[in-house]
Amino acid sequence: MILLQRFPANVDLTPITQALWQHKMPHRVRFVESEQQLWLQDSAQHGAAQTLMQQVLQGNAGEEPAHSILSDQVNSSFMGAAALSLAHAKAWFRLTPITLLVFLVAVLVALFSQLGTDLQAVAWLSFFPLVLDTQAYLVNGFEHLWQQPWRLISPMLLHFGWLHMVFNLLWWLDLGRRIEHQSKLLLVALLLVTSLAANVAQAWQEASLFGGLSGVIYGLLGYIWVIDRYNAPRYHLPQSILIFMLLWLLLGVSGLFSALGFGAMANMAHLGGLVAGVVWAFLHTLLWRIRSNNR
């Protein structure tokens, strides 16, 4: 890979990255301290990519051009560390608002539900309605979903324990931002589809109290793997992460974690999310190839 250009952290690179992908120029955006680095995969495309990038920047000249933002970055290079950190945080919110919004909502739900120990709070978001009488019990069946359709999605926000929440949210931040840098709409669609598939798969297996973003995470993982495997790489997920997560899935399915006293895992949710992400990626790949052949 070859470094194409450095940009301030607050520059929206979406127009540039979209233009590069349209011209079949694989690339990657990296955050390094207070700046973004645009790397080009094929050094032979460097000249063409530079020309294309300049055309995009000049085309945006009428709407607070990137050039003026770059100048501001030079002038602000002597700012203190606190100001740079604030700018970096604002850039994160601007570039990955969906990833950060889901992160914050999940944290708020964890606090509100006391990490799943407050059953009255959990009852609003669980897949199966939770009735609190002299003892708590779940209402089986799927009929309630006609009146309460949010329960198809809402369990992804529930987490039971700090380890459960931290593990899921760290993976969400990493995988979610990779996809959101390419398309915000795609991330929203994947979030809804993989969450739906994960929750329905787990509920179909048994009526139980479950929750967490892990089904979505496996869905994003499956999507990223297939897209980078059968298309020009754009997410650049390390192979070691894929192997680790698949091994973790297999260990969960094997029942080893339960035998060791770590509690039951929602294995069907993991599998359901993974299958949904993989299927979506294959359909996406097929659509791209059909469009490419029709040109």
C-alpha positions in Angstrom: 0.0 0.0 0.0 1.1 3.6 -0.6 0.1 6.7 1.3 -2.1 8.9 -1.0 -2.8 11.9 1.2 -3.1 13.1 4.8 -6.2 14.9 6.0 -7.3 16.5 9.3 -9.4 14.4 11.6 -12.5 16.6 11.0 -12.6 16.2 7.2 -15.4 14.1 5.7 -13.6 11.8 3.2 -16.9 10.1 2.0 -16.9 11.9 -1.4 -13.3 10.9 -2.0 -13.7 7.3 -1.0 -16.9 6.9 -3.0 -15.1 8.2 -6.1 -12.2 5.9 -5.6 -14.4 2.8 -5.2 -16.4 3.9 -8.3 -13.1 3.9 -10.3 -12.1 0.5 -8.8 -9.2 1.9 -6.7 -9.0 -0.1 -3.5 -7.9 2.0 -0.5 -8.1 2.3 3.2 -8.6 5.2 5.7 -6.5 5.1 8.9 -6.8 7.3 12.0 -3.4 8.2 13.3 -3.4 10.6 16.3 -5.1 13.8 15.1 -5.2 13.0 11.4 -6.7 10.7 8.8 -4.4 8.9 6.3 -5.7 7.7 2.9 -3.7 4.7 1.7 -4.0 3.3 -1.8 -3.6 -0.4 -2.2 -2.1 -0.4 -5.8 0.9 2.0 -6.1 0.4 1.8 -9.9 -2.9 3.8 -9.5 -1.3 6.6 -7.5 -1.2 9.2 -10.3 -4.8 8.5 -11.4 -6.0 8.5 -7.8 -4.3 11.9 -7.1 -6.0 13.4 -10.2 -9.3 12.0 -9.2 -8.9 13.2 -5.6 -8.1 16.7 -6.8 -11.2 16.7 -9.0 -13.4 15.8 -6.1 -11.8 18.5 -3.9 -12.3 21.1 -6.5 -15.8 20.0 -7.1 -16.5 20.7 -3.4 -15.1 24.2 -3.6 -18.5 25.8 -3.1 -19.3 24.1 0.2 -16.6 24.8 2.8 -13.9 23.2 0.8 -11.5 20.6 2.1 -8.6 23.0 1.2 -9.8 25.6 3.8 -10.1 22.9 6.4 -6.6 21.7 5.6 -5.4 25.3 6.0 -7.2 25.4 9.4 -5.4 22.2 10.3 -2.0 23.8 9.6 -2.9 26.9 11.6 -4.2 24.8 14.5 -1.1 22.5 14.7 0.2 24.5 17.7 -3.0 23.9 19.7 -2.7 22.2 23.0 -3.3 18.5 23.5 -6.7 19.1 25.0 -8.0 21.0 22.0 -6.6 18.3 19.6 -8.4 15.6 21.7 -11.6 17.5 21.4 -11.3 17.8 17.7 -10.5 14.1 17.4 -13.6 13.3 19.4 -15.8 15.6 17.2 -14.3 13.9 14.1 -15.3 10.5 15.5 -18.8 11.6 16.1 -19.0 13.1 12.6 -17.6 10.1 10.8 -19.1 7.3 12.9 -22.3 8.7 14.5 -24.3 5.4 14.1 -21.5 3.3 15.7 -21.2 5.7 18.6 -25.0 6.2 19.0 -25.5 2.4 19.4 -22.6 2.3 21.8 -24.0 5.0 24.0 -27.6 3.6 23.9 -26.2 0.2 25.0 -24.3 1.7 27.8 -27.4 3.7 29.0 -29.5 0.6 28.8 -26.9 -1.3 30.9 -27.0 1.4 33.5 -30.8 1.6 33.4 -31.2 -2.1 33.7 -28.3 -2.5 36.2 -26.7 -4.9 33.8 -29.8 -7.1 33.5 -30.4 -7.4 37.3 -33.4 -5.0 37.3 -36.0 -7.2 35.7 -38.6 -4.4 35.5 -36.3 -2.6 33.1 -35.3 -5.8 31.3 -39.0 -6.6 30.7 -39.3 -3.6 28.3 -36.6 -4.9 25.9 -36.6 -8.7 26.2 -37.7 -10.8 23.2 -40.3 -12.7 25.3 -42.5 -10.6 27.6 -41.4 -10.9 31.2 -44.2 -11.1 33.8 -43.3 -10.1 37.3 -45.6 -11.5 39.9 -44.8 -13.5 43.0 -42.0 -14.9 40.7 -40.8 -13.8 37.3 -41.6 -15.9 34.2 -41.5 -15.5 30.5 -44.5 -15.6 28.2 -43.8 -18.2 25.4 -44.8 -17.9 21.8 -44.5 -15.3 19.1 -48.0 -13.8 19.1 -47.0 -10.8 21.2 -44.7 -9.6 18.4 -47.6 -8.3 16.4 -48.3 -5.7 19.1 -44.7 -5.3 20.3 -42.5 -5.6 17.2 -39.6 -3.7 18.8 -38.8 -6.9 20.7 -37.5 -8.4 17.5 -34.5 -5.9 17.7 -34.3 -4.6 21.3 -32.6 -7.6 22.9 -29.4 -6.5 21.3 -29.2 -3.6 23.8 -29.4 -5.9 26.8 -26.2 -7.0 28.5 -25.8 -9.2 31.6 -22.6 -8.3 33.3 -19.7 -6.0 32.7 -17.6 -8.5 30.9 -20.4 -9.3 28.5 -21.0 -5.6 27.8 -17.3 -4.6 27.4 -16.5 -7.5 25.2 -19.4 -6.8 22.8 -19.0 -3.0 22.7 -15.3 -3.2 21.9 -16.0 -5.5 18.9 -18.9 -3.3 17.9 -16.7 -0.2 17.9 -14.1 -1.9 15.7 -16.4 -3.6 13.2 -19.0 -0.9 13.1 -16.7 1.9 12.3 -15.1 -0.1 9.5 -18.4 -0.5 7.8 -19.7 3.0 8.6 -16.6 4.6 7.0 -17.9 3.0 3.7 -21.6 3.5 4.1 -23.8 4.6 7.0 -26.9 3.2 5.4 -25.2 -0.2 5.0 -24.4 -0.3 8.7 -28.0 0.5 9.7 -29.3 -2.2 7.4 -26.8 -4.8 8.7 -27.6 -3.8 12.3 -31.3 -4.4 11.9 -31.0 -7.5 9.7 -28.4 -9.4 11.8 -30.1 -8.4 15.0 -33.4 -9.7 13.8 -31.9 -13.0 12.5 -29.9 -13.5 15.7 -32.8 -12.9 18.1 -35.3 -15.0 16.1 -32.8 -17.9 15.8 -32.2 -17.8 19.6 -35.9 -17.5 20.4 -36.8 -20.3 18.0 -34.4 -22.6 19.8 -35.9 -22.0 23.3 -37.8 -19.4 25.3 -35.2 -17.8 27.4 -33.9 -14.5 28.6 -31.1 -13.4 26.3 -29.5 -10.3 24.9 -26.4 -8.6 23.7 -24.8 -7.3 20.5 -22.8 -10.5 19.9 -25.2 -11.8 17.2 -24.8 -8.5 15.4 -21.0 -8.7 15.8 -20.9 -12.1 14.2 -23.1 -10.8 11.4 -20.7 -7.9 10.7 -17.8 -10.3 10.9 -19.4 -12.6 8.3 -20.2 -9.7 6.0 -16.7 -8.2 6.2 -15.0 -11.6 5.6 -17.1 -12.4 2.5 -16.8 -9.0 1.0 -13.0 -8.8 1.4 -12.6 -12.5 0.3 -14.6 -12.2 -3.0 -14.1 -8.5 -3.9 -11.4 -5.9 -3.8 -10.5 -5.6 -0.1 -11.9 -2.6 1.6 -12.3 -3.5 5.3 -8.9 -5.2 5.8 -9.9 -7.2 8.8 -6.9 -9.2 10.1 -7.2 -12.9 9.5 -6.3 -13.6 13.2 -9.5 -11.8 14.3 -11.6 -13.9 12.1 -10.0 -17.1 13.3 -10.3 -16.1 17.0 -14.0 -15.3 16.7 -14.8 -18.5 14.9 -12.9 -20.5 17.5 -14.8 -18.6 20.2 -18.1 -19.5 18.4 -17.1 -23.2 18.2 -16.1 -23.3 21.9 -19.5 -21.8 22.8 -21.4 -24.4 20.7 -19.4 -27.2 22.2 -20.7 -26.3 25.7 -17.3 -25.9 27.2 -18.0 -22.5 28.7 -21.1 -23.8 30.4 -19.2 -26.8 31.7 -16.5 -24.5 33.2 -19.1 -22.4 34.9 -19.1 -19.3 32.7 -22.8 -19.5 32.1 -24.8 -20.4 29.0 -24.1 -18.5 25.7 -26.7 -17.6 23.1 -25.1 -19.8 20.5 -28.0 -19.7 18.1 -28.0 -15.9 18.2 -24.3 -16.0 17.1 -25.0 -18.5 14.3 -28.1 -16.6 13.2 -26.3 -13.3 13.0 -23.3 -14.9 11.2 -25.5 -16.6 8.6 -27.4 -13.3 8.0 -24.2 -11.4 7.5 -22.7 -13.9 5.1 -25.9 -14.2 3.0 -26.1 -10.4 2.8 -22.5 -10.2 1.7 -23.0 -12.8 -1.1 -26.1 -11.0 -2.3 -24.2 -7.7 -2.3 -21.3 -9.3 -4.2 -23.7 -10.8 -6.8 -25.4 -7.4 -7.2 -22.1 -5.7 -7.8 -21.1 -8.2 -10.4 -24.4 -8.0 -12.2 -24.0 -4.2 -12.4 -20.4 -4.5 -13.5 -21.4 -6.9 -16.4 -24.2 -4.6 -17.5 -21.8 -1.6 -18.0 
